[in-house]
Amino acid sequence: MRIPGAHVLSYYLRRLCERHRARYAAKHQLVGNWHLLYGALDRDALVSIDPATLRKLIAPPDRYWADPFGWQRDGRFFVFCEEVIYGEARGRISVVPLDTKTGLAGPSQAVVQEPHHLSYPFLFEFEGVFYMLPESGFANVLNLYRCLEFPYRWEKLGPIFEGGQYYDPTLLHREGRWWLFVTKRDPRRLQLPDHDLFLFWADSPITGKWTPHPANPVVRSFRRARPGGRIFSLNGKLYRPSQNCLWRYGASLNLNEIVRLDAEYYEERLLRELQPDGPNYVGLHHMDWHDGVVLMDAQRLVPQTEMAS
């Protein structure tokens, strides 16, 4: 008799856990609600961050916010995030103005909407131009967007990847080369977008020509493969946030130190795991840092009566 591989067993174990959680939530009339966390933080403190010290930024009751990426311009700070209106079938990319001392500085505004779901609005600058590379796995394409007027006007340039369901694209510029970290879903192989991390490189981040890493997938683990935010450097070392999806999607956040990254080899090691803090909190799966401000997101189970449909 053929014994299933570890990733197949993990796949079915996770599905059982997710079903149990769904039944518990339904029985107690609870719904999972993502919201944002933020705070002023020096870069040197990123690896020792405590989510419990951050302030909450909770969306209006008819929606949730997740996957925050921050950017500051002309003295104002903006959070780009996934915004999902309850009752709608897909998410969009919205901008939330943030005063880092007092909190929400205005209503959210949708800036990128498509007929399919969007999330994880990865932001970057290249040759003086501001770009966004959001997740659009359901559309079997990774589209690139260029900013026409910061922060609210964007135009779609087209795909840098096609023909696959790619998730949480994360770019890193290092030693003259651009690296793309991304997970992939393949239903034919029982492959969820949480288990296999793929790595590609190119000379430019806006090209459609990416070279796959020969060691792909460079990480195979529900516990730490899927990207969880921008990679950052500290004291000459690189750290990659990733999601722990072993028991359920986005359960907690890992900080991984990248030990080796080159055209032939990739290695990382788990440094620490960050858990959601507080009663009824069940998820923590993203981190970004920009200009002294750290952003995270967290999920809590709340009564359905608190959510507007």
C-alpha positions as CSV (number, residue, x, y, z in Angstrom):
1,M,0.0,0.0,0.0
2,R,1.3,3.5,-0.9
3,I,1.7,5.8,2.1
4,P,0.6,9.4,1.4
5,G,3.3,12.0,1.6
6,A,3.6,14.4,4.5
7,H,2.2,17.3,2.6
8,V,-0.9,15.3,1.6
9,L,-1.5,14.3,5.2
10,S,-1.0,17.9,6.3
11,Y,-3.5,19.0,3.6
12,Y,-6.3,16.7,4.9
13,L,-5.4,17.5,8.6
14,R,-5.7,21.2,7.9
15,R,-9.1,20.7,6.1
16,L,-10.4,18.9,9.2
17,C,-9.2,21.7,11.4
18,E,-10.8,24.3,9.2
19,R,-14.1,22.4,9.2
20,H,-14.1,22.2,13.0
21,R,-13.5,26.0,13.3
22,A,-16.2,26.7,10.8
23,R,-18.7,24.5,12.7
24,Y,-17.7,26.3,16.0
25,A,-18.2,29.7,14.4
26,A,-21.6,28.8,13.0
27,K,-22.8,27.2,16.2
28,H,-21.9,30.4,18.2
29,Q,-22.9,32.8,15.4
30,L,-19.4,34.2,15.0
31,V,-17.7,35.6,12.0
32,G,-14.0,36.1,11.3
33,N,-13.1,39.8,11.0
34,W,-9.7,41.1,10.0
35,H,-8.5,44.5,11.1
36,L,-5.2,46.4,11.1
37,L,-2.6,47.1,13.7
38,Y,-0.1,50.0,13.7
39,G,2.5,51.8,15.7
40,A,5.7,53.8,15.5
41,L,8.7,51.5,15.6
42,D,12.4,51.7,14.8
43,R,13.6,49.3,12.2
44,D,16.0,47.8,14.8
45,A,13.0,46.6,16.9
46,L,11.3,44.7,14.0
47,V,12.6,41.3,14.9
48,S,11.5,41.6,18.6
49,I,8.1,43.2,17.9
50,D,5.2,42.5,20.2
51,P,1.8,42.8,18.4
52,A,0.1,43.4,21.7
53,T,1.8,46.9,21.9
54,L,0.3,48.1,18.6
55,R,-2.9,50.1,18.2
56,K,-6.0,48.8,16.4
57,L,-7.4,50.2,13.3
58,I,-10.8,48.6,12.8
59,A,-12.9,49.0,9.6
60,P,-16.5,50.0,9.5
61,P,-18.9,47.1,10.5
62,D,-19.8,46.3,6.9
63,R,-16.2,45.4,5.8
64,Y,-12.8,44.2,6.8
65,W,-9.2,45.3,6.1
66,A,-6.2,43.1,5.7
67,D,-2.7,42.8,4.0
68,P,-1.6,46.4,4.8
69,F,1.3,48.1,3.0
70,G,2.2,51.6,4.1
71,W,3.7,54.5,2.3
72,Q,4.5,58.1,3.3
73,R,4.5,61.1,1.0
74,D,4.4,64.9,1.6
75,G,4.1,64.3,5.3
76,R,1.0,62.1,5.1
77,F,0.9,58.4,5.7
78,F,-1.4,56.0,3.7
79,V,-2.2,52.4,4.2
80,F,-2.9,50.3,1.0
81,C,-4.9,47.2,1.9
82,E,-7.3,44.5,0.9
83,E,-10.8,45.7,1.6
84,V,-13.8,43.3,1.5
85,I,-17.4,44.4,1.8
86,Y,-19.5,41.7,3.5
87,G,-21.9,40.2,1.0
88,E,-19.7,40.9,-2.0
89,A,-17.9,38.1,-3.8
90,R,-14.5,39.8,-4.2
91,G,-12.0,42.1,-2.5
92,R,-10.5,45.3,-3.8
93,I,-7.5,47.4,-3.1
94,S,-8.3,50.5,-1.0
95,V,-6.3,53.3,0.6
96,V,-6.8,54.3,4.3
97,P,-5.3,57.6,5.4
98,L,-3.6,57.2,8.8
99,D,-2.4,59.6,11.4
100,T,0.1,57.5,13.3
101,K,-0.7,59.5,16.5
102,T,-4.5,59.7,16.5
103,G,-5.5,56.8,14.1
104,L,-7.9,56.9,11.1
105,A,-7.5,60.2,9.2
106,G,-10.3,59.8,6.8
107,P,-12.5,57.2,5.1
108,S,-11.1,54.4,3.0
109,Q,-11.2,54.8,-0.8
110,A,-11.1,52.0,-3.4
111,V,-8.2,52.6,-5.9
112,V,-8.0,49.3,-7.8
113,Q,-11.0,47.1,-8.6
114,E,-11.3,44.2,-11.0
115,P,-14.0,41.6,-11.8
116,H,-11.9,39.2,-9.7
117,H,-10.6,39.2,-6.1
118,L,-7.6,41.4,-5.3
119,S,-5.5,41.5,-2.1
120,Y,-1.9,41.9,-0.9
121,P,-1.1,45.3,-2.6
122,F,2.7,45.1,-2.7
123,L,4.2,48.6,-3.3
124,F,7.5,49.5,-4.7
125,E,9.4,52.2,-6.5
126,F,11.5,51.6,-9.6
127,E,13.4,54.3,-11.6
128,G,11.4,57.1,-9.9
129,V,8.0,55.5,-10.6
130,F,5.6,54.1,-8.0
131,Y,4.1,50.6,-8.7
132,M,1.8,48.1,-7.2
133,L,1.8,44.3,-7.6
134,P,-1.3,42.9,-6.0
135,E,-2.4,39.3,-5.6
136,S,-5.0,38.2,-8.2
137,G,-4.7,34.4,-8.0
138,F,-8.3,33.8,-9.0
139,A,-7.6,35.4,-12.4
140,N,-4.6,33.2,-13.2
141,V,-2.5,36.3,-13.8
142,L,-0.2,38.7,-11.9
143,N,-0.9,42.2,-13.1
144,L,1.3,45.2,-12.6
145,Y,-0.2,48.7,-11.8
146,R,1.5,52.1,-12.2
147,C,0.6,55.1,-10.0
148,L,-0.6,58.2,-12.0
149,E,-1.4,60.4,-9.1
150,F,-0.5,59.3,-5.5
151,P,-2.3,57.7,-3.8
152,Y,-5.7,57.4,-5.6
153,R,-5.1,57.1,-9.3
154,W,-3.7,53.9,-10.9
155,E,-3.5,52.3,-14.3
156,K,-3.1,48.6,-15.2
157,L,0.0,48.0,-17.3
158,G,-0.6,44.3,-17.8
159,P,0.7,40.9,-16.6
160,I,4.2,39.9,-15.5
161,F,3.0,36.4,-14.9
162,E,0.2,34.4,-16.6
163,G,-1.2,30.9,-16.7
164,G,-1.1,30.1,-13.0
165,Q,-2.7,30.9,-9.7
166,Y,0.0,32.9,-7.9
167,Y,-0.4,34.3,-4.4
168,D,1.1,37.0,-2.2
169,P,3.8,38.3,-4.7
170,T,6.7,39.8,-2.8
171,L,9.6,41.6,-4.5
172,L,13.1,42.1,-3.2
173,H,15.9,44.1,-4.8
174,R,19.3,42.8,-3.8
175,E,22.7,43.2,-5.4
176,G,21.4,44.4,-8.8
177,R,18.8,41.7,-9.2
178,W,15.1,41.6,-8.5
179,W,13.7,38.5,-6.7
180,L,10.0,37.5,-6.7
181,F,8.7,35.3,-3.9
182,V,5.3,33.8,-4.5
183,T,3.2,30.7,-3.7
184,K,1.1,28.8,-6.2
185,R,-2.1,26.8,-6.2
186,D,-2.5,23.7,-8.3
187,P,-5.7,21.7,-7.6
188,R,-4.5,18.8,-9.6
189,R,-1.7,18.2,-7.1
190,L,-3.6,19.0,-4.0
191,Q,-1.4,22.0,-3.9
192,L,-2.8,24.9,-1.8
193,P,-1.3,28.4,-2.0
194,D,0.0,27.9,1.5
195,H,2.5,25.1,1.0
196,D,5.0,25.7,-1.8
197,L,7.1,28.9,-2.1
198,F,8.5,29.6,-5.5
199,L,11.4,32.0,-6.3
200,F,12.1,33.8,-9.6
201,W,14.6,36.5,-10.6
202,A,14.9,39.2,-13.3
203,D,17.0,42.3,-14.0
204,S,13.8,44.5,-13.8
205,P,10.7,44.2,-11.7
206,I,8.4,45.4,-14.5
207,T,9.4,42.8,-17.0
208,G,7.5,39.7,-18.1
209,K,10.6,37.6,-18.3
210,W,11.4,35.9,-15.0
211,T,13.8,33.1,-14.5
212,P,12.7,30.3,-12.2
213,H,15.0,29.3,-9.4
214,P,16.5,25.8,-10.0
215,A,15.6,24.8,-6.4
216,N,11.9,25.5,-6.8
217,P,9.9,25.1,-4.6
218,V,12.5,26.6,-2.3
219,V,10.3,26.1,0.8
220,R,7.7,23.3,1.2
221,S,5.7,23.8,4.4
222,F,2.3,24.8,5.5
223,R,4.0,26.3,8.5
224,R,6.2,28.9,6.8
225,A,6.0,29.0,3.0
226,R,3.4,31.6,2.2
227,P,4.7,35.2,2.2
228,G,3.4,37.5,5.0
229,G,4.7,40.9,4.0
230,R,7.7,42.9,2.9
231,I,11.2,41.4,3.3
232,F,13.4,43.7,5.4
233,S,17.1,44.0,6.1
234,L,18.6,44.6,9.5
235,N,22.3,44.7,10.4
236,G,23.3,43.1,7.1
237,K,20.7,40.3,7.4
238,L,17.5,39.7,5.5
239,Y,14.2,38.7,7.2
240,R,11.2,37.3,5.5
241,P,7.8,37.4,7.2
242,S,5.7,34.3,6.4
243,Q,2.4,32.8,7.4
244,N,1.9,29.8,9.6
245,C,-1.0,28.0,7.8
246,L,-0.4,24.6,9.3
247,W,-3.8,24.4,11.1
248,R,-5.6,27.1,9.2
249,Y,-5.0,30.0,6.9
250,G,-3.1,32.9,8.4
251,A,-3.1,31.5,12.0
252,S,0.2,33.2,13.0
253,L,3.2,35.1,11.6
254,N,6.8,33.8,11.3
255,L,10.0,35.8,11.0
256,N,12.5,33.9,8.9
257,E,16.1,34.8,8.5
258,I,17.3,34.3,4.9
259,V,20.6,32.5,5.3
260,R,21.5,32.2,1.6
261,L,20.0,33.7,-1.6
262,D,21.6,33.3,-5.0
263,A,21.0,31.9,-8.4
264,E,21.7,28.3,-7.3
265,Y,20.6,28.1,-3.7
266,Y,18.1,29.3,-1.2
267,E,18.1,28.7,2.6
268,E,16.2,30.3,5.4
269,R,15.7,29.5,9.1
270,L,12.7,30.2,11.4
271,L,13.7,32.9,13.8
272,R,10.4,33.4,15.8
273,E,6.7,33.0,15.6
274,L,4.2,35.8,16.5
275,Q,0.9,34.8,17.9
276,P,-2.4,36.8,17.8
277,D,-3.1,38.5,21.1
278,G,-6.4,38.8,22.9
279,P,-9.7,36.9,23.5
280,N,-11.2,35.4,20.4
281,Y,-8.2,36.3,18.2
282,V,-7.5,33.5,15.7
283,G,-5.2,35.0,13.1
284,L,-2.1,37.2,12.5
285,H,-0.6,36.9,9.1
286,H,1.0,40.1,7.7
287,M,3.7,42.7,8.5
288,D,5.0,45.8,6.7
289,W,7.3,48.6,7.8
290,H,7.8,52.0,6.2
291,D,9.4,55.2,7.4
292,G,9.2,54.3,11.1
293,V,5.7,52.9,11.0
294,V,4.9,49.1,11.4
295,L,1.7,47.7,10.1
296,M,0.2,44.3,10.9
297,D,-3.2,42.7,10.6
298,A,-5.2,40.4,13.0
299,Q,-8.3,38.3,12.9
300,R,-10.9,38.0,15.7
301,L,-14.1,36.1,15.9
302,V,-17.0,38.5,16.6
303,P,-20.8,38.1,16.8
304,Q,-22.5,38.2,13.5
305,T,-24.8,40.9,14.9
306,E,-21.8,43.3,15.0
307,M,-21.3,43.0,11.3
308,A,-23.5,44.8,8.8
309,S,-24.5,42.9,5.6
